[in-house]
Amino acid sequence: HTISLPMGGAAVVESQSAMDTFGKVSNHPNPFNPATTISYQLLHPGEVSLVIYNALGQQVRALVQSRQNFGTYQVTWDGKDALGHSVSTGVYFYRLISNSTVQTHRMLLLK
């Protein structure tokens, strides 16, 4: 899977209804090594997808692919791809999708 990602900027809200679907979305620490915790708040229940992409827009790892109720969630990414290999230093993006609403945020892995 490959996606088109924003260049620069810390975050891009890709849907006008993002504030109706998500509360605060962030990751910390950022920059990070070796892991970062992605926190998000769902204002409505729904199918949730949280996927990590590299700077080329290639999928690195899917962290969440499930139905979730409203509430606050935290997911830790350990800097590894879907096969369990450590990824290299660089810019990565996490894309959060729920109820047809998409948010993409930038993060930096430093080794």
MODELLER restraints for C-alpha pairs under 7 A, 6 or more apart:
rsr = mdl.restraints
at = mdl.atoms
rsr.add(forms.Gaussian(group=physical.xy_distance, feature=features.Distance(at['CA:1:A'], at['CA:58:A']), mean=5.90, stdev=0.5))
rsr.add(forms.Gaussian(group=physical.xy_distance, feature=features.Distance(at['CA:1:A'], at['CA:59:A']), mean=5.58, stdev=0.5))
rsr.add(forms.Gaussian(group=physical.xy_distance, feature=features.Distance(at['CA:2:A'], at['CA:57:A']), mean=4.95, stdev=0.5))
rsr.add(forms.Gaussian(group=physical.xy_distance, feature=features.Distance(at['CA:2:A'], at['CA:58:A']), mean=4.44, stdev=0.5))
rsr.add(forms.Gaussian(group=physical.xy_distance, feature=features.Distance(at['CA:2:A'], at['CA:59:A']), mean=6.14, stdev=0.5))
rsr.add(forms.Gaussian(group=physical.xy_distance, feature=features.Distance(at['CA:3:A'], at['CA:57:A']), mean=4.78, stdev=0.5))
rsr.add(forms.Gaussian(group=physical.xy_distance, feature=features.Distance(at['CA:3:A'], at['CA:58:A']), mean=6.63, stdev=0.5))
rsr.add(forms.Gaussian(group=physical.xy_distance, feature=features.Distance(at['CA:4:A'], at['CA:57:A']), mean=5.87, stdev=0.5))
rsr.add(forms.Gaussian(group=physical.xy_distance, feature=features.Distance(at['CA:5:A'], at['CA:57:A']), mean=6.10, stdev=0.5))
rsr.add(forms.Gaussian(group=physical.xy_distance, feature=features.Distance(at['CA:10:A'], at['CA:105:A']), mean=6.10, stdev=0.5))
rsr.add(forms.Gaussian(group=physical.xy_distance, feature=features.Distance(at['CA:10:A'], at['CA:106:A']), mean=5.33, stdev=0.5))
rsr.add(forms.Gaussian(group=physical.xy_distance, feature=features.Distance(at['CA:11:A'], at['CA:104:A']), mean=6.02, stdev=0.5))
rsr.add(forms.Gaussian(group=physical.xy_distance, feature=features.Distance(at['CA:11:A'], at['CA:105:A']), mean=4.39, stdev=0.5))
rsr.add(forms.Gaussian(group=physical.xy_distance, feature=features.Distance(at['CA:11:A'], at['CA:106:A']), mean=6.09, stdev=0.5))
rsr.add(forms.Gaussian(group=physical.xy_distance, feature=features.Distance(at['CA:12:A'], at['CA:103:A']), mean=6.32, stdev=0.5))
rsr.add(forms.Gaussian(group=physical.xy_distance, feature=features.Distance(at['CA:12:A'], at['CA:104:A']), mean=5.53, stdev=0.5))
rsr.add(forms.Gaussian(group=physical.xy_distance, feature=features.Distance(at['CA:12:A'], at['CA:105:A']), mean=6.38, stdev=0.5))
rsr.add(forms.Gaussian(group=physical.xy_distance, feature=features.Distance(at['CA:13:A'], at['CA:102:A']), mean=6.93, stdev=0.5))
rsr.add(forms.Gaussian(group=physical.xy_distance, feature=features.Distance(at['CA:13:A'], at['CA:103:A']), mean=5.03, stdev=0.5))
rsr.add(forms.Gaussian(group=physical.xy_distance, feature=features.Distance(at['CA:13:A'], at['CA:104:A']), mean=6.65, stdev=0.5))
rsr.add(forms.Gaussian(group=physical.xy_distance, feature=features.Distance(at['CA:14:A'], at['CA:102:A']), mean=5.65, stdev=0.5))
rsr.add(forms.Gaussian(group=physical.xy_distance, feature=features.Distance(at['CA:14:A'], at['CA:103:A']), mean=5.83, stdev=0.5))
rsr.add(forms.Gaussian(group=physical.xy_distance, feature=features.Distance(at['CA:15:A'], at['CA:101:A']), mean=5.80, stdev=0.5))
rsr.add(forms.Gaussian(group=physical.xy_distance, feature=features.Distance(at['CA:15:A'], at['CA:102:A']), mean=6.12, stdev=0.5))
rsr.add(forms.Gaussian(group=physical.xy_distance, feature=features.Distance(at['CA:17:A'], at['CA:101:A']), mean=6.56, stdev=0.5))
rsr.add(forms.Gaussian(group=physical.xy_distance, feature=features.Distance(at['CA:18:A'], at['CA:101:A']), mean=5.69, stdev=0.5))
rsr.add(forms.Gaussian(group=physical.xy_distance, feature=features.Distance(at['CA:18:A'], at['CA:102:A']), mean=6.87, stdev=0.5))
rsr.add(forms.Gaussian(group=physical.xy_distance, feature=features.Distance(at['CA:20:A'], at['CA:43:A']), mean=6.92, stdev=0.5))
rsr.add(forms.Gaussian(group=physical.xy_distance, feature=features.Distance(at['CA:21:A'], at['CA:42:A']), mean=6.10, stdev=0.5))
rsr.add(forms.Gaussian(group=physical.xy_distance, feature=features.Distance(at['CA:21:A'], at['CA:43:A']), mean=5.24, stdev=0.5))
rsr.add(forms.Gaussian(group=physical.xy_distance, feature=features.Distance(at['CA:21:A'], at['CA:44:A']), mean=6.14, stdev=0.5))
rsr.add(forms.Gaussian(group=physical.xy_distance, feature=features.Distance(at['CA:21:A'], at['CA:101:A']), mean=6.84, stdev=0.5))
rsr.add(forms.Gaussian(group=physical.xy_distance, feature=features.Distance(at['CA:22:A'], at['CA:41:A']), mean=5.53, stdev=0.5))
rsr.add(forms.Gaussian(group=physical.xy_distance, feature=features.Distance(at['CA:22:A'], at['CA:42:A']), mean=4.89, stdev=0.5))
rsr.add(forms.Gaussian(group=physical.xy_distance, feature=features.Distance(at['CA:22:A'], at['CA:43:A']), mean=5.59, stdev=0.5))
rsr.add(forms.Gaussian(group=physical.xy_distance, feature=features.Distance(at['CA:23:A'], at['CA:40:A']), mean=6.83, stdev=0.5))
rsr.add(forms.Gaussian(group=physical.xy_distance, feature=features.Distance(at['CA:23:A'], at['CA:41:A']), mean=4.80, stdev=0.5))
rsr.add(forms.Gaussian(group=physical.xy_distance, feature=features.Distance(at['CA:23:A'], at['CA:42:A']), mean=6.22, stdev=0.5))
rsr.add(forms.Gaussian(group=physical.xy_distance, feature=features.Distance(at['CA:23:A'], at['CA:43:A']), mean=6.48, stdev=0.5))
rsr.add(forms.Gaussian(group=physical.xy_distance, feature=features.Distance(at['CA:24:A'], at['CA:40:A']), mean=5.79, stdev=0.5))
rsr.add(forms.Gaussian(group=physical.xy_distance, feature=features.Distance(at['CA:24:A'], at['CA:41:A']), mean=5.83, stdev=0.5))
rsr.add(forms.Gaussian(group=physical.xy_distance, feature=features.Distance(at['CA:25:A'], at['CA:39:A']), mean=5.71, stdev=0.5))
rsr.add(forms.Gaussian(group=physical.xy_distance, feature=features.Distance(at['CA:25:A'], at['CA:40:A']), mean=4.35, stdev=0.5))
rsr.add(forms.Gaussian(group=physical.xy_distance, feature=features.Distance(at['CA:25:A'], at['CA:41:A']), mean=6.61, stdev=0.5))
rsr.add(forms.Gaussian(group=physical.xy_distance, feature=features.Distance(at['CA:26:A'], at['CA:38:A']), mean=5.80, stdev=0.5))
rsr.add(forms.Gaussian(group=physical.xy_distance, feature=features.Distance(at['CA:26:A'], at['CA:39:A']), mean=5.43, stdev=0.5))
rsr.add(forms.Gaussian(group=physical.xy_distance, feature=features.Distance(at['CA:26:A'], at['CA:40:A']), mean=6.59, stdev=0.5))
rsr.add(forms.Gaussian(group=physical.xy_distance, feature=features.Distance(at['CA:27:A'], at['CA:36:A']), mean=6.36, stdev=0.5))
rsr.add(forms.Gaussian(group=physical.xy_distance, feature=features.Distance(at['CA:27:A'], at['CA:37:A']), mean=5.33, stdev=0.5))
rsr.add(forms.Gaussian(group=physical.xy_distance, feature=features.Distance(at['CA:27:A'], at['CA:38:A']), mean=4.16, stdev=0.5))
rsr.add(forms.Gaussian(group=physical.xy_distance, feature=features.Distance(at['CA:27:A'], at['CA:39:A']), mean=5.94, stdev=0.5))
rsr.add(forms.Gaussian(group=physical.xy_distance, feature=features.Distance(at['CA:28:A'], at['CA:36:A']), mean=5.47, stdev=0.5))
rsr.add(forms.Gaussian(group=physical.xy_distance, feature=features.Distance(at['CA:28:A'], at['CA:37:A']), mean=5.43, stdev=0.5))
rsr.add(forms.Gaussian(group=physical.xy_distance, feature=features.Distance(at['CA:28:A'], at['CA:38:A']), mean=6.69, stdev=0.5))
rsr.add(forms.Gaussian(group=physical.xy_distance, feature=features.Distance(at['CA:29:A'], at['CA:36:A']), mean=5.61, stdev=0.5))
rsr.add(forms.Gaussian(group=physical.xy_distance, feature=features.Distance(at['CA:30:A'], at['CA:107:A']), mean=5.93, stdev=0.5))
rsr.add(forms.Gaussian(group=physical.xy_distance, feature=features.Distance(at['CA:30:A'], at['CA:108:A']), mean=6.15, stdev=0.5))
rsr.add(forms.Gaussian(group=physical.xy_distance, feature=features.Distance(at['CA:31:A'], at['CA:107:A']), mean=6.35, stdev=0.5))
rsr.add(forms.Gaussian(group=physical.xy_distance, feature=features.Distance(at['CA:31:A'], at['CA:108:A']), mean=4.66, stdev=0.5))
rsr.add(forms.Gaussian(group=physical.xy_distance, feature=features.Distance(at['CA:31:A'], at['CA:109:A']), mean=5.72, stdev=0.5))
rsr.add(forms.Gaussian(group=physical.xy_distance, feature=features.Distance(at['CA:31:A'], at['CA:110:A']), mean=6.49, stdev=0.5))
rsr.add(forms.Gaussian(group=physical.xy_distance, feature=features.Distance(at['CA:32:A'], at['CA:108:A']), mean=6.37, stdev=0.5))
rsr.add(forms.Gaussian(group=physical.xy_distance, feature=features.Distance(at['CA:32:A'], at['CA:109:A']), mean=5.12, stdev=0.5))
rsr.add(forms.Gaussian(group=physical.xy_distance, feature=features.Distance(at['CA:32:A'], at['CA:110:A']), mean=6.08, stdev=0.5))
rsr.add(forms.Gaussian(group=physical.xy_distance, feature=features.Distance(at['CA:33:A'], at['CA:109:A']), mean=5.95, stdev=0.5))
rsr.add(forms.Gaussian(group=physical.xy_distance, feature=features.Distance(at['CA:33:A'], at['CA:110:A']), mean=5.77, stdev=0.5))
rsr.add(forms.Gaussian(group=physical.xy_distance, feature=features.Distance(at['CA:33:A'], at['CA:111:A']), mean=6.14, stdev=0.5))
rsr.add(forms.Gaussian(group=physical.xy_distance, feature=features.Distance(at['CA:34:A'], at['CA:78:A']), mean=6.19, stdev=0.5))
rsr.add(forms.Gaussian(group=physical.xy_distance, feature=features.Distance(at['CA:34:A'], at['CA:79:A']), mean=6.14, stdev=0.5))
rsr.add(forms.Gaussian(group=physical.xy_distance, feature=features.Distance(at['CA:35:A'], at['CA:76:A']), mean=6.78, stdev=0.5))
rsr.add(forms.Gaussian(group=physical.xy_distance, feature=features.Distance(at['CA:35:A'], at['CA:77:A']), mean=5.59, stdev=0.5))
rsr.add(forms.Gaussian(group=physical.xy_distance, feature=features.Distance(at['CA:35:A'], at['CA:78:A']), mean=4.34, stdev=0.5))
rsr.add(forms.Gaussian(group=physical.xy_distance, feature=features.Distance(at['CA:35:A'], at['CA:79:A']), mean=5.72, stdev=0.5))
rsr.add(forms.Gaussian(group=physical.xy_distance, feature=features.Distance(at['CA:36:A'], at['CA:76:A']), mean=5.68, stdev=0.5))
rsr.add(forms.Gaussian(group=physical.xy_distance, feature=features.Distance(at['CA:36:A'], at['CA:77:A']), mean=5.53, stdev=0.5))
rsr.add(forms.Gaussian(group=physical.xy_distance, feature=features.Distance(at['CA:36:A'], at['CA:78:A']), mean=6.74, stdev=0.5))
rsr.add(forms.Gaussian(group=physical.xy_distance, feature=features.Distance(at['CA:37:A'], at['CA:74:A']), mean=6.38, stdev=0.5))
rsr.add(forms.Gaussian(group=physical.xy_distance, feature=features.Distance(at['CA:37:A'], at['CA:75:A']), mean=5.57, stdev=0.5))
rsr.add(forms.Gaussian(group=physical.xy_distance, feature=features.Distance(at['CA:37:A'], at['CA:76:A']), mean=4.21, stdev=0.5))
rsr.add(forms.Gaussian(group=physical.xy_distance, feature=features.Distance(at['CA:37:A'], at['CA:77:A']), mean=6.26, stdev=0.5))
rsr.add(forms.Gaussian(group=physical.xy_distance, feature=features.Distance(at['CA:38:A'], at['CA:74:A']), mean=5.56, stdev=0.5))
rsr.add(forms.Gaussian(group=physical.xy_distance, feature=features.Distance(at['CA:38:A'], at['CA:75:A']), mean=5.22, stdev=0.5))
rsr.add(forms.Gaussian(group=physical.xy_distance, feature=features.Distance(at['CA:38:A'], at['CA:76:A']), mean=6.08, stdev=0.5))
rsr.add(forms.Gaussian(group=physical.xy_distance, feature=features.Distance(at['CA:39:A'], at['CA:73:A']), mean=5.66, stdev=0.5))
rsr.add(forms.Gaussian(group=physical.xy_distance, feature=features.Distance(at['CA:39:A'], at['CA:74:A']), mean=4.39, stdev=0.5))
rsr.add(forms.Gaussian(group=physical.xy_distance, feature=features.Distance(at['CA:39:A'], at['CA:75:A']), mean=6.53, stdev=0.5))
rsr.add(forms.Gaussian(group=physical.xy_distance, feature=features.Distance(at['CA:40:A'], at['CA:72:A']), mean=5.80, stdev=0.5))
rsr.add(forms.Gaussian(group=physical.xy_distance, feature=features.Distance(at['CA:40:A'], at['CA:73:A']), mean=5.43, stdev=0.5))
rsr.add(forms.Gaussian(group=physical.xy_distance, feature=features.Distance(at['CA:40:A'], at['CA:74:A']), mean=6.55, stdev=0.5))
rsr.add(forms.Gaussian(group=physical.xy_distance, feature=features.Distance(at['CA:41:A'], at['CA:71:A']), mean=5.55, stdev=0.5))
rsr.add(forms.Gaussian(group=physical.xy_distance, feature=features.Distance(at['CA:41:A'], at['CA:72:A']), mean=4.25, stdev=0.5))
rsr.add(forms.Gaussian(group=physical.xy_distance, feature=features.Distance(at['CA:41:A'], at['CA:73:A']), mean=6.19, stdev=0.5))
rsr.add(forms.Gaussian(group=physical.xy_distance, feature=features.Distance(at['CA:42:A'], at['CA:70:A']), mean=4.78, stdev=0.5))
rsr.add(forms.Gaussian(group=physical.xy_distance, feature=features.Distance(at['CA:42:A'], at['CA:71:A']), mean=5.26, stdev=0.5))
rsr.add(forms.Gaussian(group=physical.xy_distance, feature=features.Distance(at['CA:42:A'], at['CA:72:A']), mean=6.34, stdev=0.5))
rsr.add(forms.Gaussian(group=physical.xy_distance, feature=features.Distance(at['CA:43:A'], at['CA:70:A']), mean=5.22, stdev=0.5))
rsr.add(forms.Gaussian(group=physical.xy_distance, feature=features.Distance(at['CA:43:A'], at['CA:71:A']), mean=6.64, stdev=0.5))
rsr.add(forms.Gaussian(group=physical.xy_distance, feature=features.Distance(at['CA:44:A'], at['CA:69:A']), mean=6.77, stdev=0.5))
rsr.add(forms.Gaussian(group=physical.xy_distance, feature=features.Distance(at['CA:44:A'], at['CA:70:A']), mean=4.79, stdev=0.5))
rsr.add(forms.Gaussian(group=physical.xy_distance, feature=features.Distance(at['CA:45:A'], at['CA:68:A']), mean=5.61, stdev=0.5))
rsr.add(forms.Gaussian(group=physical.xy_distance, feature=features.Distance(at['CA:45:A'], at['CA:69:A']), mean=4.09, stdev=0.5))
rsr.add(forms.Gaussian(group=physical.xy_distance, feature=features.Distance(at['CA:45:A'], at['CA:70:A']), mean=4.68, stdev=0.5))
rsr.add(forms.Gaussian(group=physical.xy_distance, feature=features.Distance(at['CA:46:A'], at['CA:67:A']), mean=5.37, stdev=0.5))
rsr.add(forms.Gaussian(group=physical.xy_distance, feature=features.Distance(at['CA:46:A'], at['CA:68:A']), mean=5.69, stdev=0.5))
rsr.add(forms.Gaussian(group=physical.xy_distance, feature=features.Distance(at['CA:46:A'], at['CA:69:A']), mean=6.58, stdev=0.5))
rsr.add(forms.Gaussian(group=physical.xy_distance, feature=features.Distance(at['CA:46:A'], at['CA:98:A']), mean=6.10, stdev=0.5))
rsr.add(forms.Gaussian(group=physical.xy_distance, feature=features.Distance(at['CA:46:A'], at['CA:99:A']), mean=5.94, stdev=0.5))
rsr.add(forms.Gaussian(group=physical.xy_distance, feature=features.Distance(at['CA:47:A'], at['CA:66:A']), mean=5.58, stdev=0.5))
rsr.add(forms.Gaussian(group=physical.xy_distance, feature=features.Distance(at['CA:47:A'], at['CA:67:A']), mean=4.12, stdev=0.5))
rsr.add(forms.Gaussian(group=physical.xy_distance, feature=features.Distance(at['CA:47:A'], at['CA:68:A']), mean=6.29, stdev=0.5))
rsr.add(forms.Gaussian(group=physical.xy_distance, feature=features.Distance(at['CA:47:A'], at['CA:98:A']), mean=5.63, stdev=0.5))
rsr.add(forms.Gaussian(group=physical.xy_distance, feature=features.Distance(at['CA:47:A'], at['CA:99:A']), mean=6.68, stdev=0.5))
rsr.add(forms.Gaussian(group=physical.xy_distance, feature=features.Distance(at['CA:48:A'], at['CA:64:A']), mean=6.68, stdev=0.5))
rsr.add(forms.Gaussian(group=physical.xy_distance, feature=features.Distance(at['CA:48:A'], at['CA:65:A']), mean=5.76, stdev=0.5))
rsr.add(forms.Gaussian(group=physical.xy_distance, feature=features.Distance(at['CA:48:A'], at['CA:66:A']), mean=5.47, stdev=0.5))
rsr.add(forms.Gaussian(group=physical.xy_distance, feature=features.Distance(at['CA:48:A'], at['CA:67:A']), mean=5.76, stdev=0.5))
rsr.add(forms.Gaussian(group=physical.xy_distance, feature=features.Distance(at['CA:48:A'], at['CA:68:A']), mean=6.53, stdev=0.5))
rsr.add(forms.Gaussian(group=physical.xy_distance, feature=features.Distance(at['CA:48:A'], at['CA:97:A']), mean=5.67, stdev=0.5))
rsr.add(forms.Gaussian(group=physical.xy_distance, feature=features.Distance(at['CA:48:A'], at['CA:98:A']), mean=4.75, stdev=0.5))
rsr.add(forms.Gaussian(group=physical.xy_distance, feature=features.Distance(at['CA:49:A'], at['CA:64:A']), mean=5.24, stdev=0.5))
rsr.add(forms.Gaussian(group=physical.xy_distance, feature=features.Distance(at['CA:49:A'], at['CA:65:A']), mean=4.69, stdev=0.5))
rsr.add(forms.Gaussian(group=physical.xy_distance, feature=features.Distance(at['CA:49:A'], at['CA:66:A']), mean=6.84, stdev=0.5))
rsr.add(forms.Gaussian(group=physical.xy_distance, feature=features.Distance(at['CA:49:A'], at['CA:96:A']), mean=5.69, stdev=0.5))
rsr.add(forms.Gaussian(group=physical.xy_distance, feature=features.Distance(at['CA:49:A'], at['CA:97:A']), mean=5.09, stdev=0.5))
rsr.add(forms.Gaussian(group=physical.xy_distance, feature=features.Distance(at['CA:49:A'], at['CA:98:A']), mean=6.65, stdev=0.5))
rsr.add(forms.Gaussian(group=physical.xy_distance, feature=features.Distance(at['CA:50:A'], at['CA:62:A']), mean=6.10, stdev=0.5))
rsr.add(forms.Gaussian(group=physical.xy_distance, feature=features.Distance(at['CA:50:A'], at['CA:63:A']), mean=5.50, stdev=0.5))
rsr.add(forms.Gaussian(group=physical.xy_distance, feature=features.Distance(at['CA:50:A'], at['CA:64:A']), mean=4.85, stdev=0.5))
rsr.add(forms.Gaussian(group=physical.xy_distance, feature=features.Distance(at['CA:50:A'], at['CA:65:A']), mean=6.73, stdev=0.5))
rsr.add(forms.Gaussian(group=physical.xy_distance, feature=features.Distance(at['CA:50:A'], at['CA:94:A']), mean=6.69, stdev=0.5))
rsr.add(forms.Gaussian(group=physical.xy_distance, feature=features.Distance(at['CA:50:A'], at['CA:95:A']), mean=5.61, stdev=0.5))
rsr.add(forms.Gaussian(group=physical.xy_distance, feature=features.Distance(at['CA:50:A'], at['CA:96:A']), mean=4.59, stdev=0.5))
rsr.add(forms.Gaussian(group=physical.xy_distance, feature=features.Distance(at['CA:50:A'], at['CA:97:A']), mean=6.58, stdev=0.5))
rsr.add(forms.Gaussian(group=physical.xy_distance, feature=features.Distance(at['CA:51:A'], at['CA:61:A']), mean=5.86, stdev=0.5))
rsr.add(forms.Gaussian(group=physical.xy_distance, feature=features.Distance(at['CA:51:A'], at['CA:62:A']), mean=4.25, stdev=0.5))
rsr.add(forms.Gaussian(group=physical.xy_distance, feature=features.Distance(at['CA:51:A'], at['CA:63:A']), mean=5.70, stdev=0.5))
rsr.add(forms.Gaussian(group=physical.xy_distance, feature=features.Distance(at['CA:51:A'], at['CA:64:A']), mean=6.98, stdev=0.5))
rsr.add(forms.Gaussian(group=physical.xy_distance, feature=features.Distance(at['CA:51:A'], at['CA:94:A']), mean=5.54, stdev=0.5))
rsr.add(forms.Gaussian(group=physical.xy_distance, feature=features.Distance(at['CA:51:A'], at['CA:95:A']), mean=5.39, stdev=0.5))
rsr.add(forms.Gaussian(group=physical.xy_distance, feature=features.Distance(at['CA:51:A'], at['CA:96:A']), mean=6.82, stdev=0.5))
rsr.add(forms.Gaussian(group=physical.xy_distance, feature=features.Distance(at['CA:52:A'], at['CA:59:A']), mean=6.09, stdev=0.5))
rsr.add(forms.Gaussian(group=physical.xy_distance, feature=features.Distance(at['CA:52:A'], at['CA:60:A']), mean=5.41, stdev=0.5))
rsr.add(forms.Gaussian(group=physical.xy_distance, feature=features.Distance(at['CA:52:A'], at['CA:61:A']), mean=5.23, stdev=0.5))
rsr.add(forms.Gaussian(group=physical.xy_distance, feature=features.Distance(at['CA:52:A'], at['CA:62:A']), mean=6.19, stdev=0.5))
rsr.add(forms.Gaussian(group=physical.xy_distance, feature=features.Distance(at['CA:52:A'], at['CA:92:A']), mean=6.86, stdev=0.5))
rsr.add(forms.Gaussian(group=physical.xy_distance, feature=features.Distance(at['CA:52:A'], at['CA:93:A']), mean=5.67, stdev=0.5))
rsr.add(forms.Gaussian(group=physical.xy_distance, feature=features.Distance(at['CA:52:A'], at['CA:94:A']), mean=4.47, stdev=0.5))
rsr.add(forms.Gaussian(group=physical.xy_distance, feature=features.Distance(at['CA:52:A'], at['CA:95:A']), mean=6.54, stdev=0.5))
rsr.add(forms.Gaussian(group=physical.xy_distance, feature=features.Distance(at['CA:53:A'], at['CA:59:A']), mean=4.45, stdev=0.5))
rsr.add(forms.Gaussian(group=physical.xy_distance, feature=features.Distance(at['CA:53:A'], at['CA:60:A']), mean=5.08, stdev=0.5))
rsr.add(forms.Gaussian(group=physical.xy_distance, feature=features.Distance(at['CA:53:A'], at['CA:92:A']), mean=5.71, stdev=0.5))
rsr.add(forms.Gaussian(group=physical.xy_distance, feature=features.Distance(at['CA:53:A'], at['CA:93:A']), mean=5.12, stdev=0.5))
rsr.add(forms.Gaussian(group=physical.xy_distance, feature=features.Distance(at['CA:53:A'], at['CA:94:A']), mean=6.19, stdev=0.5))
rsr.add(forms.Gaussian(group=physical.xy_distance, feature=features.Distance(at['CA:54:A'], at['CA:60:A']), mean=6.38, stdev=0.5))
rsr.add(forms.Gaussian(group=physical.xy_distance, feature=features.Distance(at['CA:54:A'], at['CA:91:A']), mean=6.62, stdev=0.5))
rsr.add(forms.Gaussian(group=physical.xy_distance, feature=features.Distance(at['CA:54:A'], at['CA:92:A']), mean=4.63, stdev=0.5))
rsr.add(forms.Gaussian(group=physical.xy_distance, feature=features.Distance(at['CA:54:A'], at['CA:93:A']), mean=6.30, stdev=0.5))
rsr.add(forms.Gaussian(group=physical.xy_distance, feature=features.Distance(at['CA:55:A'], at['CA:91:A']), mean=5.73, stdev=0.5))
rsr.add(forms.Gaussian(group=physical.xy_distance, feature=features.Distance(at['CA:55:A'], at['CA:92:A']), mean=5.64, stdev=0.5))
rsr.add(forms.Gaussian(group=physical.xy_distance, feature=features.Distance(at['CA:60:A'], at['CA:81:A']), mean=5.13, stdev=0.5))
rsr.add(forms.Gaussian(group=physical.xy_distance, feature=features.Distance(at['CA:60:A'], at['CA:82:A']), mean=6.31, stdev=0.5))
rsr.add(forms.Gaussian(group=physical.xy_distance, feature=features.Distance(at['CA:61:A'], at['CA:81:A']), mean=5.25, stdev=0.5))
rsr.add(forms.Gaussian(group=physical.xy_distance, feature=features.Distance(at['CA:61:A'], at['CA:82:A']), mean=4.81, stdev=0.5))
rsr.add(forms.Gaussian(group=physical.xy_distance, feature=features.Distance(at['CA:79:A'], at['CA:86:A']), mean=5.78, stdev=0.5))
rsr.add(forms.Gaussian(group=physical.xy_distance, feature=features.Distance(at['CA:79:A'], at['CA:87:A']), mean=5.92, stdev=0.5))
rsr.add(forms.Gaussian(group=physical.xy_distance, feature=features.Distance(at['CA:80:A'], at['CA:86:A']), mean=4.25, stdev=0.5))
rsr.add(forms.Gaussian(group=physical.xy_distance, feature=features.Distance(at['CA:80:A'], at['CA:87:A']), mean=5.48, stdev=0.5))
rsr.add(forms.Gaussian(group=physical.xy_distance, feature=features.Distance(at['CA:81:A'], at['CA:87:A']), mean=6.37, stdev=0.5))
rsr.add(forms.Gaussian(group=physical.xy_distance, feature=features.Distance(at['CA:89:A'], at['CA:109:A']), mean=5.13, stdev=0.5))
rsr.add(forms.Gaussian(group=physical.xy_distance, feature=features.Distance(at['CA:89:A'], at['CA:110:A']), mean=5.09, stdev=0.5))
rsr.add(forms.Gaussian(group=physical.xy_distance, feature=features.Distance(at['CA:89:A'], at['CA:111:A']), mean=5.75, stdev=0.5))
rsr.add(forms.Gaussian(group=physical.xy_distance, feature=features.Distance(at['CA:90:A'], at['CA:108:A']), mean=5.76, stdev=0.5))
rsr.add(forms.Gaussian(group=physical.xy_distance, feature=features.Distance(at['CA:90:A'], at['CA:109:A']), mean=5.34, stdev=0.5))
rsr.add(forms.Gaussian(group=physical.xy_distance, feature=features.Distance(at['CA:90:A'], at['CA:110:A']), mean=6.67, stdev=0.5))
rsr.add(forms.Gaussian(group=physical.xy_distance, feature=features.Distance(at['CA:91:A'], at['CA:106:A']), mean=6.97, stdev=0.5))
rsr.add(forms.Gaussian(group=physical.xy_distance, feature=features.Distance(at['CA:91:A'], at['CA:107:A']), mean=5.84, stdev=0.5))
rsr.add(forms.Gaussian(group=physical.xy_distance, feature=features.Distance(at['CA:91:A'], at['CA:108:A']), mean=4.62, stdev=0.5))
rsr.add(forms.Gaussian(group=physical.xy_distance, feature=features.Distance(at['CA:91:A'], at['CA:109:A']), mean=6.39, stdev=0.5))
rsr.add(forms.Gaussian(group=physical.xy_distance, feature=features.Distance(at['CA:92:A'], at['CA:106:A']), mean=5.96, stdev=0.5))
rsr.add(forms.Gaussian(group=physical.xy_distance, feature=features.Distance(at['CA:92:A'], at['CA:107:A']), mean=5.31, stdev=0.5))
rsr.add(forms.Gaussian(group=physical.xy_distance, feature=features.Distance(at['CA:92:A'], at['CA:108:A']), mean=6.10, stdev=0.5))
rsr.add(forms.Gaussian(group=physical.xy_distance, feature=features.Distance(at['CA:93:A'], at['CA:104:A']), mean=6.57, stdev=0.5))
rsr.add(forms.Gaussian(group=physical.xy_distance, feature=features.Distance(at['CA:93:A'], at['CA:105:A']), mean=5.48, stdev=0.5))
rsr.add(forms.Gaussian(group=physical.xy_distance, feature=features.Distance(at['CA:93:A'], at['CA:106:A']), mean=4.55, stdev=0.5))
rsr.add(forms.Gaussian(group=physical.xy_distance, feature=features.Distance(at['CA:93:A'], at['CA:107:A']), mean=5.91, stdev=0.5))
rsr.add(forms.Gaussian(group=physical.xy_distance, feature=features.Distance(at['CA:94:A'], at['CA:104:A']), mean=5.69, stdev=0.5))
rsr.add(forms.Gaussian(group=physical.xy_distance, feature=features.Distance(at['CA:94:A'], at['CA:105:A']), mean=5.48, stdev=0.5))
rsr.add(forms.Gaussian(group=physical.xy_distance, feature=features.Distance(at['CA:94:A'], at['CA:106:A']), mean=6.68, stdev=0.5))
rsr.add(forms.Gaussian(group=physical.xy_distance, feature=features.Distance(at['CA:95:A'], at['CA:102:A']), mean=6.91, stdev=0.5))
rsr.add(forms.Gaussian(group=physical.xy_distance, feature=features.Distance(at['CA:95:A'], at['CA:103:A']), mean=5.71, stdev=0.5))
rsr.add(forms.Gaussian(group=physical.xy_distance, feature=features.Distance(at['CA:95:A'], at['CA:104:A']), mean=4.37, stdev=0.5))
rsr.add(forms.Gaussian(group=physical.xy_distance, feature=features.Distance(at['CA:95:A'], at['CA:105:A']), mean=6.57, stdev=0.5))
rsr.add(forms.Gaussian(group=physical.xy_distance, feature=features.Distance(at['CA:96:A'], at['CA:102:A']), mean=5.71, stdev=0.5))
rsr.add(forms.Gaussian(group=physical.xy_distance, feature=features.Distance(at['CA:96:A'], at['CA:103:A']), mean=5.26, stdev=0.5))
rsr.add(forms.Gaussian(group=physical.xy_distance, feature=features.Distance(at['CA:96:A'], at['CA:104:A']), mean=6.37, stdev=0.5))
rsr.add(forms.Gaussian(group=physical.xy_distance, feature=features.Distance(at['CA:97:A'], at['CA:103:A']), mean=6.58, stdev=0.5))
